[in-house]
Amino acid sequence: QIALTNCSSTVIATTTTNAGGDYTFSLLPVQLPTPKFCVVQTNVSGYTSVSGTSGYTRATDTITISNSGATSYSNQNFGDARLNVVLTEDGQQTIIAGGVADYPHRLTAQSVLTVTSLGENSTQQPANATDAPWQTLLYRDINCNGKVDAGENLISAGLPLSLKANEQVCLVQRVYAPANASMGAQHIGQLQASFNVSLANPTETITGSSIQRQDTTLLGSAGLS
């Protein structure tokens, strides 16, 4: 939605953009406040304001326009983007003590952004004092086959990672169970991507993160018996 205001609390008119993002207010010149008026945008859900034409303030998503007495004020444009990365998916496997579980994940950028970190948080239950710690490593899955192949490296070696809109990166979170892990124990490995976006107008950096994914590994009798 787009609103025309007196740059304060008075709304003079409202409208919505068409499919191409165009909008129009049809008013008499005497209806425009002096010495200035404002055009204010309300974003569509999932979008973030990133820019605007001359007179733009991102904090309020407002363009301030001087009333020059003109009969038309064109090209008052707002720039919005879907600043997010989508991380899939949750996983669960049962392995034996000393075993390994691989969990595939896909990371997709919805706009031009930089992935700055991929945070891993591990917990094991029960936390028996005699059990050695579980280990998790996160690999970049170059061929997206859901496995760690020869020559594929830890994703940390490739960070920060610049992505284009709709560009996808495949990952594998590998979980190692200690050889002395207690039967019935479980490990929870949580994964979350953090990113930033650099704006040009105004010069600013926006940060964000994906939703958190969880891989649960159970200790039991894996396979057939």
PyMOL commands that set and color helices and strands:
alter all, ss='L'
color gray80, all
select helices_A, chain A and resi 29-31+155-158
alter helices_A, ss='H'
color red, helices_A
select strands_A, chain A and resi 2-5+11-15+36-41+48-52+56-57+62-66+78-81+85-88+91-95+100-109+113-125+135-140+161-163+168-176+186-200+203-209+213-219
alter strands_A, ss='S'
color yellow, strands_A
deselect
rebuild
show_as cartoon
